[in-house]
Amino acid sequence: MAKDHLVLQPIPKIRDLVTDTVREGLASGDLTKGKVAAIDIGVICDDGGVNPLARAIHTQVLKYLR
């Protein structure tokens, strides 16, 4: 087994995936403006945004990695 399979690997384009997901969530009304912010390679939000963001980011990462 190659060593690179034994450690976590960065997700390519994660910054873009997170930013796009936040924009889509705001546009759809699933997220509230002023209660969510994409930051560097992650996101900060209020408790109401956690579930929709987690699902949406997970879905986008899976699409990208397939």
Buried (B, 14 or more C-beta within 10 A) or exposed (E): EEEEEEEEEEBEEBBEBBBBBBEBBBEEEBBEEEEBEBEEEEBEBEEEBEEBBEEBBEEBBEEEEE
